Amino acid sequence: MITRFDLQAKDWDNVPIRIERAQAAAAAMRQMGAFAPGATALEYGCGTGLLSFALHADLGSITLADSSAGMLAVLREKIAAAGIQNMTPVLLDLARDPLPEQRFQVIYTLMTLHHIQDTAQILASFHALLEQPGCLCIADLDREDGSFHAHEPDFAGHNGFERAALHAQLLAAGFEDVQFTTFFEITKGGRTYPLFLAVARKLKPMQIDDFNTYQRESRKTWRLIQTDHAIVYPTLGLANEAGEVAGKVKKLFRDKGGQISAQDREALKQELGDVLWYLAQICTELDLSLQEVAEANLVKLFSRLERGTIQGDGDQR
């Protein structure tokens, strides 16, 4: 079956804004640290490969996947003409085809996701295809009123995305550390449509067997800020991050009636991690271990429980 993308393939690159858009997406991916030099990559919904052509010098092997045979034919001609060795086109539709065996360090899409009806399914496929650690980059339309594709009666995708909703879907698919930025705007029919870049990570889990392991590992990220005493900076940081936790909880009740979404839970997890980090640095400065602090706290609490003094005032009760 010939699609409109097959029919448009020959002239696709003759629209300058498409080239500008791809170059802007590539620049935003670099700025957000989406990949390490030489990373293995998958571009899904690659079309004629404009984004991968903008990135190929930064990356290792690139698999360029699309469901349009016409687009891939143009892409093969471009790769051959340029003599590029690290780009391989493949015909692939993850809505119906099995997942490839290869795994990738970065997956990216440009103006593709809003054409895919089942967002949850494709995000799950991307997560499965990523190595750990790995990164997913989605460059796409912000939510719009349907006018962007109004001239295409056969369009059956999404009218862009609400960032908060896509953020929640990415978390549900197993991604972490999700960040958004606006990287481009398209003017069409007298209207302006902003485009976002979402960067989501599939992180390598760090196994922490005990508090002492966490304290030792977290110290590797410590940088001494010059104050009168080394304990001052982490103490102020602890107070600041505890305030961040309190502020987020306050807004849950002020704005959401106390309903905690998956996105809210992830945000609180990140803030609580920052609290733990500062607590660990204070312990290190005092030559204490987090383990002994935790154990001492349990001893104190169970002593109060046995003596019936859990409630009440005074540190020494």
Residue frames relative to the residue before (quaternion, step in Angstrom):
aa qw qx qy qz dx dy dz
M 1.0000 0.0000 0.0000 0.0000 0.00 0.00 0.00
I 0.3085 -0.7532 0.5567 0.1663 3.57 -0.77 1.07
T 0.2120 -0.7871 0.5715 0.0947 3.57 -0.81 1.05
R 0.6592 -0.4914 0.3678 0.4344 3.56 -1.26 0.17
F 0.6013 0.5473 -0.3675 0.4515 3.61 1.12 -0.51
D 0.6005 0.5363 -0.3556 0.4746 3.58 1.09 -0.65
L 0.6906 0.4921 -0.2756 0.4527 3.56 0.94 -0.92
Q 0.7171 0.4495 -0.2457 0.4726 3.58 1.08 -0.70
A 0.4488 0.7542 -0.4200 0.2310 3.57 1.24 -0.39
K 0.6690 0.5357 -0.3167 0.4064 3.59 0.80 -0.99
D 0.7789 0.3275 -0.1629 0.5095 3.58 1.01 -0.79
W 0.3549 0.7868 -0.4637 0.2001 3.58 1.28 -0.01
D 0.7368 0.4325 -0.2395 0.4612 3.59 0.84 -0.94
N 0.5512 0.6308 -0.3941 0.3781 3.61 1.24 -0.04
V 0.5971 0.5203 -0.3630 0.4909 3.57 1.32 0.04
P 0.3921 -0.7770 0.4310 0.2384 3.64 -0.20 1.22
I 0.6407 0.5518 -0.3518 0.4015 3.60 0.95 -0.78
R 0.5955 0.5613 -0.3720 0.4380 3.61 1.12 -0.50
I 0.6424 0.4964 -0.3145 0.4920 3.56 1.06 -0.73
E 0.6420 0.5171 -0.3175 0.4687 3.60 0.96 -0.86
R 0.6397 0.5369 -0.3133 0.4521 3.57 0.99 -0.88
A 0.6688 0.4963 -0.2970 0.4671 3.58 0.90 -0.91
Q 0.6613 0.4987 -0.3090 0.4674 3.58 0.94 -0.83
A 0.6409 0.5139 -0.3224 0.4703 3.59 1.04 -0.73
A 0.6393 0.5155 -0.3235 0.4701 3.58 1.03 -0.79
A 0.6411 0.5212 -0.3229 0.4615 3.60 0.98 -0.83
A 0.6577 0.5068 -0.3106 0.4627 3.58 0.94 -0.87
A 0.6580 0.5040 -0.3129 0.4639 3.60 0.98 -0.81
M 0.6265 0.5291 -0.3402 0.4602 3.59 1.03 -0.74
R 0.6459 0.4998 -0.3241 0.4773 3.59 0.97 -0.79
Q 0.6687 0.5206 -0.3054 0.4343 3.57 0.87 -0.96
M 0.7277 0.4163 -0.2361 0.4913 3.59 1.04 -0.75
G 0.4716 -0.7175 0.4242 0.2879 3.59 1.25 0.24
A 0.2059 0.8438 -0.4748 0.1417 3.54 1.05 0.79
F 0.8115 0.0919 -0.0277 0.5764 3.60 1.14 -0.42
A 0.4198 -0.6498 0.5667 0.2836 3.52 -1.31 0.40
P 0.6188 -0.5385 0.3962 0.4126 3.61 -1.11 0.52
G 0.8156 0.2461 -0.1956 0.4857 3.56 -0.95 0.92
A 0.3763 0.7457 -0.4802 0.2679 3.60 1.24 0.18
T 0.4430 -0.6443 0.5464 0.3001 3.55 -1.18 0.60
A 0.0958 -0.8469 0.5222 -0.0299 3.56 -0.81 1.02
L 0.1484 -0.7260 0.6614 0.1160 3.49 -1.38 0.48
E 0.1053 -0.7377 0.6612 0.0871 3.55 -0.91 0.96
Y 0.1383 -0.8036 0.5765 0.0527 3.55 -0.61 1.16
G 0.7771 0.1669 -0.1921 0.5756 3.54 -0.80 1.08
C 0.1551 0.8762 -0.4456 0.0983 3.52 1.14 0.79
G 0.2576 -0.7652 0.5481 0.2183 3.60 1.08 -0.56
T 0.7890 -0.2456 0.2108 0.5223 3.58 -0.78 -1.03
G 0.5961 -0.6466 0.3357 0.3375 3.57 1.25 0.39
L 0.2486 0.8107 -0.5074 0.1534 3.60 1.16 0.40
L 0.6802 0.4789 -0.3044 0.4639 3.60 0.89 -0.86
S 0.6786 0.4804 -0.3074 0.4628 3.61 0.89 -0.81
F 0.5987 0.5344 -0.3697 0.4683 3.61 1.08 -0.54
A 0.6635 0.4933 -0.3013 0.4751 3.58 1.10 -0.67
L 0.7547 0.3915 -0.1901 0.4910 3.59 1.22 -0.49
H 0.4936 0.7310 -0.4175 0.2184 3.60 1.14 -0.50
A 0.6381 0.5268 -0.3416 0.4457 3.61 1.08 -0.58
D 0.6573 0.5145 -0.3008 0.4612 3.60 1.23 -0.45
L 0.7602 0.4184 -0.1694 0.4673 3.55 1.13 -0.72
G 0.5239 -0.5771 0.5103 0.3635 3.53 -1.38 0.12
S 0.8068 -0.1414 0.1262 0.5597 3.58 -0.78 -0.96
I 0.1353 -0.7839 0.6047 0.0394 3.56 -1.00 0.94
T 0.1705 -0.7438 0.6391 0.0961 3.54 -0.89 1.02
L 0.1364 -0.7983 0.5848 0.0453 3.58 -0.71 1.10
A 0.0639 -0.8403 0.5375 -0.0318 3.56 -0.36 1.30
D 0.1359 0.7640 -0.6232 0.0970 3.55 -1.06 0.82
S 0.4332 -0.6920 0.5137 0.2638 3.55 -1.25 0.48
S 0.6103 0.5451 -0.3438 0.4608 3.60 1.31 -0.04
A 0.3520 -0.7462 0.5277 0.2019 3.57 -0.53 1.16
G 0.6242 0.5543 -0.3398 0.4333 3.58 1.07 -0.69
M 0.6466 0.5055 -0.3116 0.4789 3.56 0.97 -0.83
L 0.6776 0.4971 -0.3000 0.4514 3.59 0.90 -0.89
A 0.6058 0.5505 -0.3607 0.4471 3.60 1.08 -0.63
V 0.6510 0.4907 -0.3053 0.4923 3.58 0.98 -0.86
L 0.6373 0.5419 -0.3221 0.4433 3.56 0.98 -0.86
R 0.6517 0.5129 -0.3241 0.4553 3.61 0.88 -0.86
E 0.6335 0.5241 -0.3256 0.4669 3.59 1.01 -0.80
K 0.6625 0.5102 -0.3028 0.4573 3.60 0.95 -0.87
I 0.6521 0.5135 -0.3153 0.4601 3.59 0.94 -0.88
A 0.6654 0.5008 -0.3007 0.4648 3.57 0.93 -0.90
A 0.6637 0.5129 -0.3065 0.4500 3.58 0.93 -0.88
A 0.7168 0.4346 -0.2456 0.4868 3.59 1.04 -0.78
G 0.3741 -0.7523 0.4698 0.2709 3.59 1.23 -0.29
I 0.3369 0.7545 -0.4945 0.2697 3.56 1.13 0.63
Q 0.2930 -0.8111 0.4936 0.1125 3.57 -0.82 1.06
N 0.7368 0.4603 -0.2414 0.4324 3.61 1.10 -0.49
M 0.6227 0.5242 -0.3421 0.4696 3.62 1.23 0.34
T 0.0310 -0.8111 0.5827 -0.0414 3.58 -0.74 1.14
P 0.2478 -0.7817 0.5531 0.1469 3.65 -0.51 1.12
V 0.0039 0.7806 -0.6250 -0.0006 3.57 -1.12 0.71
L 0.4054 -0.6727 0.5620 0.2594 3.54 -1.16 0.69
L 0.2037 0.7912 -0.5378 0.2078 3.58 -0.48 1.19
D 0.0088 -0.7547 0.6558 -0.0123 3.52 -1.03 0.92
L 0.2799 -0.8124 0.4908 0.1441 3.57 -0.20 1.28
A 0.5369 0.6072 -0.4174 0.4108 3.60 1.23 -0.11
R 0.8158 0.1890 -0.1025 0.5369 3.59 1.15 -0.51
D 0.6694 0.4993 -0.3015 0.4602 3.60 1.15 -0.51
P 0.5480 -0.5884 0.4628 0.3733 3.62 -1.15 0.46
L 0.5979 -0.5664 0.4221 0.3788 3.55 -1.20 0.50
P 0.5022 -0.6229 0.4972 0.3355 3.59 -1.03 0.69
E 0.5544 -0.6121 0.4442 0.3474 3.58 -1.16 0.49
Q 0.6215 0.5658 -0.3477 0.4156 3.59 1.04 -0.70
R 0.1988 -0.7459 0.6225 0.1286 3.54 -1.21 0.63
F 0.2741 -0.7973 0.5324 0.0754 3.54 -1.11 0.79
Q 0.4647 -0.6781 0.4986 0.2749 3.54 -1.22 0.53
V 0.7791 0.0506 -0.0565 0.6223 3.58 1.22 -0.40
I 0.0949 -0.7512 0.6516 0.0451 3.54 -1.13 0.84
Y 0.0297 0.8142 -0.5789 0.0323 3.57 -0.89 0.85
T 0.1131 -0.7668 0.6300 0.0477 3.51 -1.26 0.65
L 0.1272 -0.7748 0.6155 0.0690 3.56 -1.15 0.66
M 0.8410 -0.1164 0.0222 0.5279 3.56 -0.54 1.24
T 0.4618 0.6799 -0.4312 0.3723 3.56 1.09 0.80
L 0.6597 0.5730 -0.3344 0.3531 3.57 0.79 -1.03
H 0.6801 0.5010 -0.3238 0.4262 3.61 0.90 -0.78
H 0.6066 0.5317 -0.3579 0.4704 3.60 1.27 -0.10
I 0.6522 0.5140 -0.3028 0.4677 3.61 1.24 -0.33
Q 0.4160 -0.7545 0.4484 0.2378 3.58 -0.53 1.16
D 0.7734 0.3204 -0.1717 0.5193 3.60 0.81 -0.98
T 0.2045 -0.8214 0.5240 0.0945 3.57 0.10 1.33
A 0.6548 0.5282 -0.3268 0.4306 3.59 0.88 -0.91
Q 0.6644 0.5141 -0.3121 0.4437 3.59 0.93 -0.87
I 0.6947 0.4668 -0.2970 0.4597 3.59 0.86 -0.88
L 0.6238 0.5213 -0.3504 0.4651 3.62 1.05 -0.64
A 0.6310 0.5175 -0.3316 0.4734 3.59 1.04 -0.74
S 0.6383 0.5167 -0.3252 0.4689 3.60 1.03 -0.76
F 0.6387 0.5194 -0.3269 0.4641 3.58 0.95 -0.84
H 0.6466 0.5207 -0.3223 0.4548 3.58 0.94 -0.89
A 0.6689 0.5002 -0.2980 0.4622 3.59 0.97 -0.86
L 0.6983 0.4834 -0.2707 0.4533 3.60 1.06 -0.71
L 0.6070 0.5623 -0.3563 0.4341 3.58 1.23 -0.23
E 0.4469 -0.6124 0.5750 0.3077 3.49 -1.23 0.58
Q 0.3382 -0.7217 0.5664 0.2098 3.54 -1.32 0.18
P 0.4568 -0.2948 -0.8046 0.2389 1.62 -0.90 2.32
G 0.0041 0.7767 -0.6298 0.0080 3.52 -1.28 0.50
C 0.2812 -0.7730 0.5541 0.1278 3.55 -1.27 0.32
L 0.1867 -0.7540 0.6229 0.0926 3.54 -1.08 0.86
C 0.0791 -0.7829 0.6167 0.0204 3.58 -0.91 0.98
I 0.0489 -0.7908 0.6099 -0.0154 3.56 -0.73 1.11
A 0.0651 -0.7716 0.6327 0.0081 3.56 -0.65 1.16
D 0.2374 0.7978 -0.5070 0.2238 3.57 -0.43 1.17
L 0.7044 -0.4809 0.3595 0.3786 3.51 -1.43 -0.03
D 0.4047 -0.6248 0.6014 0.2900 3.51 -1.17 0.64
R 0.6855 -0.4863 0.3475 0.4157 3.54 -1.26 0.47
E 0.0334 0.7895 -0.6112 0.0453 3.58 -0.93 0.96
D 0.6539 -0.5903 0.3414 0.3277 3.57 -1.27 0.28
G 0.6678 -0.4998 0.3059 0.4589 3.58 1.23 0.18
S 0.5286 0.6612 -0.3993 0.3521 3.56 1.25 -0.18
F 0.5452 0.6416 -0.4080 0.3532 3.61 1.13 -0.51
H 0.7848 0.2373 -0.1195 0.5600 3.59 1.00 -0.84
A 0.2661 0.8117 -0.4923 0.1671 3.60 1.17 0.41
H 0.6782 0.4953 -0.2884 0.4600 3.58 1.15 -0.60
E 0.6664 0.4641 -0.2931 0.5046 3.60 1.30 0.04
P 0.2307 -0.8308 0.4878 0.1363 3.61 0.10 1.23
D 0.6872 0.4749 -0.2908 0.4666 3.60 1.17 -0.47
F 0.4307 0.7048 -0.4727 0.3071 3.62 1.23 0.04
A 0.0269 -0.8212 0.5688 -0.0371 3.58 -0.79 1.07
G 0.4800 0.6869 -0.4251 0.3421 3.58 1.19 0.49
H 0.6955 -0.4387 0.3666 0.4353 3.55 -1.19 -0.68
N 0.4213 -0.6742 0.5447 0.2669 3.54 -1.16 0.64
G 0.7472 -0.3234 0.1679 0.5558 3.54 0.70 1.14
F 0.4078 -0.7076 0.5302 0.2279 3.55 -1.34 -0.19
E 0.4071 -0.6167 0.6113 0.2832 3.50 -1.25 0.63
R 0.4821 -0.6998 0.4340 0.2991 3.59 -0.68 1.02
A 0.6518 0.5206 -0.3291 0.4425 3.59 0.92 -0.85
A 0.6645 0.4990 -0.3115 0.4608 3.59 0.97 -0.81
L 0.6626 0.4806 -0.3135 0.4814 3.59 0.96 -0.80
H 0.5796 0.5704 -0.3621 0.4557 3.59 1.09 -0.69
A 0.6786 0.4853 -0.2898 0.4690 3.59 0.89 -0.95
Q 0.6490 0.5126 -0.3229 0.4602 3.60 1.00 -0.75
L 0.6303 0.5240 -0.3321 0.4668 3.58 1.04 -0.72
L 0.6428 0.5051 -0.3231 0.4768 3.59 0.98 -0.79
A 0.6541 0.5196 -0.3112 0.4532 3.56 0.97 -0.87
A 0.6666 0.4934 -0.2965 0.4736 3.60 1.15 -0.60
G 0.6350 -0.5646 0.3177 0.4207 3.58 1.28 -0.05
F 0.5123 0.6434 -0.4275 0.3754 3.58 1.25 0.06
E 0.1791 -0.7641 0.6113 0.1019 3.54 -1.30 0.46
D 0.8120 0.2838 -0.1871 0.4745 3.55 -1.38 0.06
V 0.1807 0.8138 -0.5243 0.1736 3.58 0.85 1.03
Q 0.0036 0.7997 -0.5986 0.0469 3.57 -0.84 1.03
F 0.1758 -0.7765 0.5996 0.0814 3.55 -1.14 0.74
T 0.0550 0.7565 -0.6517 -0.0037 3.53 -1.26 0.53
T 0.4111 -0.6552 0.5630 0.2910 3.56 -1.22 0.48
F 0.0929 -0.8459 0.5249 0.0167 3.59 -0.67 1.06
F 0.8111 0.0660 0.0002 0.5811 3.60 1.20 -0.35
E 0.1541 -0.7524 0.6271 0.1297 3.54 -1.33 0.30
I 0.2026 -0.7565 0.6117 0.1116 3.55 -1.06 0.82
T 0.1849 -0.7499 0.6257 0.1092 3.56 -0.92 0.94
K 0.1022 0.7982 -0.5712 0.1617 3.53 -0.62 1.20
G 0.8433 0.0136 -0.0365 0.5360 3.57 -0.73 1.05
G 0.6894 -0.4898 0.2758 0.4569 3.55 1.09 0.71
R 0.6623 0.4624 -0.3037 0.5053 3.60 1.28 0.15
T 0.3281 -0.7387 0.5597 0.1830 3.54 -1.18 0.60
Y 0.1069 -0.7911 0.6021 0.0120 3.53 -0.88 1.05
P 0.2646 -0.7756 0.5494 0.1633 3.62 -0.52 1.10
L 0.2265 -0.7497 0.6084 0.1282 3.53 -1.21 0.67
F 0.2360 -0.7713 0.5771 0.1277 3.57 -1.02 0.80
L 0.2102 -0.6900 0.6609 0.2074 3.50 -1.38 0.26
A 0.1159 -0.7672 0.6290 0.0476 3.56 -0.78 1.08
V 0.0918 -0.7745 0.6253 0.0280 3.57 -0.87 1.01
A 0.0172 0.8038 -0.5901 0.0732 3.58 -0.66 1.15
R 0.2791 -0.8003 0.5182 0.1147 3.56 -0.91 0.93
K 0.2087 -0.6792 0.6828 0.1701 3.49 -1.30 0.61
L 0.1593 -0.8573 0.4874 0.0469 3.52 0.00 1.35
K 0.4777 -0.6287 0.5338 0.3027 3.50 -1.23 0.59
P 0.3946 -0.7368 0.4838 0.2597 3.60 -0.59 1.04
M 0.2281 -0.7444 0.6112 0.1427 3.54 -1.04 0.82
Q 0.2949 -0.7747 0.5376 0.1544 3.54 -0.57 1.15
I 0.0731 -0.7829 0.6178 0.0012 3.54 -0.68 1.16
D 0.2549 -0.8104 0.5128 0.1236 3.54 -0.32 1.25
D 0.7998 -0.0444 0.0560 0.5959 3.58 1.09 -0.64
F 0.7037 -0.4660 0.3283 0.4241 3.56 -1.30 0.18
N 0.6155 0.5600 -0.3590 0.4226 3.59 1.02 -0.69
T 0.6248 0.5233 -0.3338 0.4736 3.59 1.07 -0.73
Y 0.6473 0.5115 -0.3165 0.4682 3.56 0.92 -0.89
Q 0.6642 0.5147 -0.3121 0.4433 3.58 0.86 -0.95
R 0.6659 0.5011 -0.3025 0.4626 3.58 0.94 -0.87
E 0.6964 0.4723 -0.2771 0.4638 3.59 0.87 -0.95
S 0.6607 0.5167 -0.3222 0.4390 3.59 0.93 -0.82
R 0.5852 0.5956 -0.3703 0.4071 3.59 1.13 -0.57
K 0.5724 0.6017 -0.3781 0.4090 3.58 1.16 -0.49
T 0.7042 0.4248 -0.2630 0.5043 3.60 1.21 -0.39
W 0.4675 0.6918 -0.4242 0.3506 3.58 1.29 0.14
R 0.0061 0.7572 -0.6531 -0.0069 3.54 -1.08 0.80
L 0.3961 -0.7490 0.4805 0.2265 3.56 -0.57 1.17
I 0.1985 -0.7410 0.6337 0.0997 3.54 -0.89 1.05
Q 0.4532 -0.7235 0.4495 0.2630 3.58 -0.71 1.05
T 0.1640 0.7330 -0.6425 0.1513 3.55 -0.74 1.19
D 0.7168 -0.4185 0.3085 0.4645 3.58 -1.25 -0.08
H 0.7848 0.0317 -0.0057 0.6189 3.57 1.19 -0.57
A 0.5767 -0.6381 0.3916 0.3269 3.58 -0.99 0.83
I 0.6280 0.5595 -0.3439 0.4175 3.58 1.18 -0.46
V 0.5395 0.6683 -0.3947 0.3263 3.59 1.19 -0.49
Y 0.6956 0.4968 -0.2947 0.4271 3.58 0.74 -1.05
P 0.7119 0.4297 -0.3074 0.4626 3.68 0.69 -0.84
T 0.6030 0.5496 -0.3665 0.4472 3.60 1.12 -0.54
L 0.6581 0.4793 -0.3037 0.4949 3.57 0.96 -0.83
G 0.6343 0.5317 -0.3275 0.4558 3.57 1.05 -0.75
L 0.6258 0.5375 -0.3325 0.4571 3.58 1.03 -0.80
A 0.6620 0.4993 -0.3057 0.4679 3.57 0.92 -0.91
N 0.6506 0.5262 -0.3108 0.4508 3.56 0.99 -0.86
E 0.7050 0.4597 -0.2747 0.4650 3.60 0.83 -0.97
A 0.6023 0.5344 -0.3624 0.4694 3.60 1.09 -0.63
G 0.6302 0.5249 -0.3193 0.4747 3.56 1.11 -0.71
E 0.6143 0.5404 -0.3425 0.4618 3.58 1.08 -0.70
V 0.6334 0.5163 -0.3249 0.4761 3.58 0.99 -0.82
A 0.6704 0.5007 -0.2999 0.4582 3.57 0.87 -0.98
G 0.6540 0.5273 -0.3167 0.4404 3.58 0.97 -0.82
K 0.6626 0.4951 -0.3106 0.4683 3.57 0.97 -0.81
V 0.6444 0.5006 -0.3238 0.4788 3.60 1.00 -0.77
K 0.6115 0.5509 -0.3472 0.4494 3.60 1.00 -0.80
K 0.7005 0.4746 -0.2757 0.4561 3.59 0.87 -0.98
L 0.5628 0.5828 -0.3931 0.4347 3.59 1.17 -0.49
F 0.7202 0.4163 -0.2434 0.4988 3.57 0.98 -0.80
R 0.6483 0.5199 -0.3239 0.4523 3.57 1.06 -0.68
D 0.8188 0.2992 -0.1095 0.4776 3.56 0.86 -1.02
K 0.8123 0.2741 -0.1157 0.5016 3.60 1.10 -0.61
G 0.5085 -0.6833 0.4080 0.3287 3.56 1.21 0.30
G 0.6678 -0.5220 0.2958 0.4405 3.57 1.18 0.58
Q 0.4809 0.6539 -0.4499 0.3724 3.60 1.23 0.18
I 0.1786 -0.8009 0.5682 0.0620 3.58 -0.71 1.12
S 0.2213 -0.7876 0.5663 0.0999 3.57 -0.53 1.22
A 0.6792 -0.4524 0.3677 0.4459 3.56 -1.31 0.07
Q 0.6363 0.5220 -0.3255 0.4654 3.58 1.06 -0.73
D 0.6389 0.5139 -0.3206 0.4743 3.60 1.01 -0.82
R 0.6520 0.5212 -0.3161 0.4509 3.58 0.94 -0.89
E 0.6463 0.5121 -0.3151 0.4698 3.58 1.00 -0.83
A 0.6522 0.5141 -0.3169 0.4582 3.59 0.97 -0.84
L 0.6651 0.4872 -0.3018 0.4788 3.58 0.98 -0.81
K 0.6011 0.5522 -0.3596 0.4522 3.59 1.06 -0.67
Q 0.6557 0.5083 -0.3113 0.4634 3.56 0.96 -0.87
E 0.6712 0.4918 -0.3018 0.4654 3.60 0.91 -0.87
L 0.6498 0.5042 -0.3197 0.4704 3.60 0.98 -0.79
G 0.6032 0.5450 -0.3514 0.4642 3.57 1.11 -0.61
D 0.6437 0.5075 -0.3226 0.4733 3.58 1.03 -0.76
V 0.6023 0.5400 -0.3513 0.4714 3.60 1.08 -0.71
L 0.6669 0.5052 -0.2991 0.4589 3.56 0.91 -0.96
W 0.6281 0.5496 -0.3385 0.4344 3.59 0.99 -0.81
Y 0.6895 0.4628 -0.2882 0.4768 3.59 0.83 -0.93
L 0.6151 0.5387 -0.3484 0.4585 3.59 1.03 -0.72
A 0.6496 0.5209 -0.3186 0.4530 3.58 0.98 -0.84
Q 0.6655 0.4993 -0.3154 0.4564 3.60 0.96 -0.80
I 0.6128 0.5273 -0.3514 0.4722 3.60 1.05 -0.69
C 0.6445 0.5185 -0.3239 0.4593 3.58 0.91 -0.88
T 0.6535 0.5172 -0.3189 0.4513 3.58 0.92 -0.87
E 0.6585 0.5080 -0.3086 0.4616 3.59 0.95 -0.84
L 0.7078 0.4266 -0.2486 0.5052 3.59 1.14 -0.62
D 0.4216 -0.7133 0.4501 0.3329 3.58 1.33 0.07
L 0.4666 0.6129 -0.4750 0.4253 3.53 1.00 0.96
S 0.3239 -0.7035 0.5801 0.2523 3.56 -1.20 0.40
L 0.5820 -0.5684 0.4486 0.3701 3.54 -1.17 0.59
Q 0.6020 0.5799 -0.3497 0.4230 3.56 1.08 -0.74
E 0.7159 0.4354 -0.2776 0.4699 3.59 0.80 -0.95
V 0.5926 0.5457 -0.3695 0.4633 3.60 1.12 -0.55
A 0.6663 0.4966 -0.3017 0.4674 3.59 0.93 -0.92
E 0.6672 0.4998 -0.3068 0.4593 3.58 0.93 -0.89
A 0.6502 0.5127 -0.3197 0.4607 3.59 0.97 -0.84
N 0.6353 0.5333 -0.3319 0.4492 3.56 1.05 -0.75
L 0.6612 0.4947 -0.3126 0.4695 3.60 0.97 -0.80
V 0.6114 0.5401 -0.3477 0.4622 3.59 1.01 -0.76
K 0.6650 0.5050 -0.3005 0.4609 3.58 0.92 -0.93
L 0.6949 0.4912 -0.2868 0.4400 3.58 0.82 -0.98
F 0.6881 0.4647 -0.3001 0.4696 3.60 0.90 -0.82
S 0.5834 0.5527 -0.3696 0.4665 3.58 1.16 -0.51
R 0.6584 0.4935 -0.3044 0.4799 3.56 0.98 -0.86
L 0.6285 0.5433 -0.3378 0.4424 3.57 1.02 -0.80
E 0.6742 0.4967 -0.2932 0.4613 3.56 0.93 -0.92
R 0.7373 0.4088 -0.2238 0.4890 3.58 1.07 -0.76
G 0.4844 -0.6958 0.4180 0.3262 3.57 1.29 0.05
T 0.5688 0.6064 -0.3817 0.4039 3.60 1.12 0.58
I 0.2270 0.7769 -0.5517 0.2011 3.59 1.12 0.59
Q 0.7292 0.3261 -0.2023 0.5666 3.56 1.00 -0.82
G 0.5383 0.6128 -0.4565 0.3554 3.53 -1.16 0.53
D 0.4998 -0.6451 0.4966 0.2956 3.54 -1.35 -0.05
G 0.6738 0.5217 -0.3659 0.3741 3.55 -1.31 0.29
D 0.4638 -0.7001 0.4757 0.2618 3.57 -0.85 1.00
Q 0.7576 0.4023 -0.2043 0.4717 3.60 1.04 -0.75
R 0.3752 0.7533 -0.4872 0.2332 3.64 1.14 0.24
